[in-house]
C-alpha cells in the first residue's frame, strides 16, 4: 500500500468517526418523529371524531330549528284569525265609543237645564248625564 492509499483510508476513517455522532443524532430524531407521527395520527383521529360529533350536533340543531319554525308558523296561523277578530272588535268599539261620546255631549245641555250648574259640581252632572244616557239606551225613560 502506498502512502496515498494510507492517507485516503485515514481520511475515510476520520470522516466515518465524525459521521457516527451525526448518524446517531439523526437516528434519535427519526425515532422521535415516528413517535410524533403516531401522536399526529391519534390527533387526526380525534379531529375526525370531533368533526363527526359536530356534524351530528349540526343535524340536531337543524332539526330543532325546523321544528321551531313549524311551531311558530302554526302559532301564527292560529293568531291570524284572532288578530282579524280583534281588529274588527276594535273598529266596532271605536264606532260605538264615538256614538256614545256624541250622545253624552248631546245630553249635557239637557242635564244642565234640568238642574242649576252652581248647585252641583261638574262631576255630578257628568254622572247624571251618563245615567240618563244609559236609561235611554235601555229604553227605560
C-alpha positions as a Markdown table, in Angstrom:
| # | Residue | x | y | z |
|---|---|---|---|---|
| 1 | Unk | 0.0 | 0.0 | 0.0 |
| 2 | Unk | 1.2 | 3.3 | -0.8 |
| 3 | Unk | 1.2 | 6.5 | 1.2 |
| 4 | Unk | -1.7 | 7.8 | -0.8 |
| 5 | Unk | -3.8 | 4.8 | -0.1 |
| 6 | Unk | -2.9 | 5.1 | 3.6 |
| 7 | Unk | -3.8 | 8.8 | 3.6 |
| 8 | Unk | -7.1 | 8.2 | 1.8 |
| 9 | Unk | -8.0 | 5.4 | 4.2 |
| 10 | Unk | -7.1 | 7.5 | 7.2 |
| 11 | Unk | -9.1 | 10.4 | 5.9 |
| 12 | Unk | -12.0 | 8.0 | 5.3 |
| 13 | Unk | -11.6 | 6.7 | 8.9 |
| 14 | Unk | -11.7 | 10.2 | 10.3 |
| 15 | Unk | -14.7 | 11.1 | 8.3 |
| 16 | Unk | -16.5 | 8.0 | 9.4 |
| 17 | Unk | -15.6 | 8.7 | 13.1 |
| 18 | Unk | -17.0 | 12.2 | 12.6 |
| 19 | Unk | -20.2 | 10.9 | 10.9 |
| 20 | Unk | -21.1 | 8.4 | 13.6 |
| 21 | Unk | -22.3 | 11.0 | 16.2 |
| 22 | Unk | -24.3 | 12.8 | 13.4 |
| 23 | Unk | -25.9 | 9.5 | 12.3 |
| 24 | Unk | -26.7 | 8.6 | 15.9 |
| 25 | Unk | -28.4 | 12.0 | 16.5 |
| 26 | Unk | -30.2 | 11.6 | 13.2 |
| 27 | Unk | -31.5 | 8.2 | 14.2 |
| 28 | Unk | -32.8 | 9.6 | 17.5 |
| 29 | Unk | -34.6 | 12.4 | 15.7 |
| 30 | Unk | -36.1 | 9.9 | 13.2 |
| 31 | Unk | -37.4 | 7.8 | 16.1 |
| 32 | Unk | -38.8 | 10.9 | 17.8 |
| 33 | Unk | -40.6 | 11.8 | 14.5 |
| 34 | Unk | -42.0 | 8.3 | 14.3 |
| 35 | Unk | -43.3 | 8.7 | 17.8 |
| 36 | Unk | -44.7 | 12.1 | 17.0 |
| 37 | Unk | -46.2 | 10.6 | 13.8 |
| 38 | Unk | -48.2 | 8.2 | 16.0 |
| 39 | Unk | -49.3 | 11.2 | 18.1 |
| 40 | Unk | -50.2 | 13.1 | 15.0 |
| 41 | Unk | -52.2 | 10.2 | 13.7 |
| 42 | Unk | -54.1 | 10.0 | 17.0 |
| 43 | Unk | -54.7 | 13.7 | 16.8 |
| 44 | Unk | -56.0 | 13.3 | 13.3 |
| 45 | Unk | -58.4 | 10.6 | 14.5 |
| 46 | Unk | -59.6 | 12.8 | 17.3 |
| 47 | Unk | -60.2 | 15.7 | 14.9 |
| 48 | Unk | -62.2 | 13.3 | 12.7 |
| 49 | Unk | -64.3 | 12.2 | 15.7 |
| 50 | Unk | -64.8 | 15.8 | 16.7 |
| 51 | Unk | -65.9 | 16.7 | 13.2 |
| 52 | Unk | -68.4 | 13.8 | 13.2 |
| 53 | Unk | -69.8 | 14.9 | 16.5 |
| 54 | Unk | -70.0 | 18.5 | 15.2 |
| 55 | Unk | -71.9 | 17.3 | 12.1 |
| 56 | Unk | -74.3 | 15.3 | 14.3 |
| 57 | Unk | -74.9 | 18.3 | 16.5 |
| 58 | Unk | -75.4 | 20.5 | 13.4 |
| 59 | Unk | -78.0 | 18.0 | 12.1 |
| 60 | Unk | -79.8 | 18.0 | 15.5 |
| 61 | Unk | -79.7 | 21.8 | 15.5 |
| 62 | Unk | -81.2 | 22.0 | 12.0 |
| 63 | Unk | -84.0 | 19.6 | 13.0 |
| 64 | Unk | -84.7 | 21.7 | 16.1 |
| 65 | Unk | -84.7 | 24.9 | 14.1 |
| 66 | Unk | -87.1 | 23.3 | 11.6 |
| 67 | Unk | -89.4 | 22.1 | 14.3 |
| 68 | Unk | -89.3 | 25.6 | 16.0 |
| 69 | Unk | -90.1 | 27.2 | 12.6 |
| 70 | Unk | -93.1 | 24.9 | 12.1 |
| 71 | Unk | -94.3 | 25.6 | 15.7 |
| 72 | Unk | -94.0 | 29.4 | 15.1 |
| 73 | Unk | -95.8 | 29.0 | 11.7 |
| 74 | Unk | -98.6 | 27.1 | 13.5 |
| 75 | Unk | -99.0 | 29.7 | 16.2 |
| 76 | Unk | -99.0 | 32.5 | 13.6 |
| 77 | Unk | -101.7 | 30.6 | 11.7 |
| 78 | Unk | -103.8 | 30.4 | 14.9 |
| 79 | Unk | -103.1 | 34.0 | 15.8 |
| 80 | Unk | -104.0 | 35.5 | 12.4 |
| 81 | Unk | -107.8 | 35.0 | 12.7 |
| 82 | Unk | -107.6 | 36.3 | 16.3 |
| 83 | Unk | -105.9 | 39.4 | 15.0 |
| 84 | Unk | -108.6 | 39.9 | 12.5 |
| 85 | Unk | -111.3 | 39.5 | 15.2 |
| 86 | Unk | -109.5 | 41.9 | 17.4 |
| 87 | Unk | -109.2 | 44.4 | 14.6 |
| 88 | Unk | -113.0 | 44.1 | 13.9 |
| 89 | Unk | -113.9 | 44.4 | 17.6 |
| 90 | Unk | -111.6 | 47.5 | 17.9 |
| 91 | Unk | -113.2 | 49.1 | 14.9 |
| 92 | Unk | -116.7 | 48.4 | 16.3 |
| 93 | Unk | -115.7 | 49.7 | 19.7 |
| 94 | Unk | -114.3 | 52.9 | 18.2 |
| 95 | Unk | -117.6 | 53.4 | 16.3 |
| 96 | Unk | -119.7 | 52.7 | 19.5 |
| 97 | Unk | -117.4 | 55.0 | 21.5 |
| 98 | Unk | -117.9 | 57.8 | 19.0 |
| 99 | Unk | -121.7 | 57.3 | 19.2 |
| 100 | Unk | -121.6 | 57.2 | 23.0 |
| 101 | Unk | -119.5 | 60.4 | 23.1 |
| 102 | Unk | -121.9 | 62.1 | 20.7 |
| 103 | Unk | -124.9 | 61.0 | 22.9 |
| 104 | Unk | -123.1 | 62.2 | 26.1 |
| 105 | Unk | -122.3 | 65.6 | 24.5 |
| 106 | Unk | -125.9 | 65.9 | 23.4 |
| 107 | Unk | -127.3 | 65.0 | 26.8 |
| 108 | Unk | -125.1 | 67.5 | 28.8 |
| 109 | Unk | -127.1 | 70.6 | 27.8 |
| 110 | Unk | -130.3 | 68.8 | 28.8 |
| 111 | Unk | -128.8 | 67.9 | 32.2 |
| 112 | Unk | -127.6 | 71.5 | 32.7 |
| 113 | Unk | -131.2 | 72.8 | 32.1 |
| 114 | Unk | -132.7 | 70.3 | 34.5 |
| 115 | Unk | -130.5 | 71.4 | 37.4 |
| 116 | Unk | -128.6 | 74.6 | 38.0 |
| 117 | Unk | -124.8 | 74.3 | 37.4 |
| 118 | Unk | -123.8 | 76.3 | 40.5 |
| 119 | Unk | -125.7 | 73.9 | 42.8 |
| 120 | Unk | -124.0 | 70.7 | 41.5 |
| 121 | Unk | -120.4 | 70.1 | 40.7 |
| 122 | Unk | -119.4 | 69.1 | 37.1 |
| 123 | Unk | -118.5 | 65.5 | 38.2 |
| 124 | Unk | -122.1 | 65.1 | 39.5 |
| 125 | Unk | -123.6 | 66.5 | 36.2 |
| 126 | Unk | -121.5 | 64.1 | 34.2 |
| 127 | Unk | -122.5 | 61.1 | 36.2 |
| 128 | Unk | -126.2 | 62.0 | 35.9 |
| 129 | Unk | -125.9 | 62.5 | 32.2 |
| 130 | Unk | -124.3 | 59.2 | 31.9 |
| 131 | Unk | -127.1 | 57.6 | 33.9 |
| 132 | Unk | -129.7 | 59.3 | 31.7 |
| 133 | Unk | -127.8 | 58.0 | 28.6 |
| 134 | Unk | -127.8 | 54.5 | 30.0 |
| 135 | Unk | -131.5 | 54.7 | 30.7 |
| 136 | Unk | -132.2 | 56.0 | 27.2 |
| 137 | Unk | -130.1 | 53.2 | 25.7 |
| 138 | Unk | -132.0 | 50.6 | 27.6 |
| 139 | Unk | -135.3 | 52.3 | 26.6 |
| 140 | Unk | -136.5 | 52.9 | 30.2 |
| 141 | Unk | -137.2 | 56.6 | 30.0 |
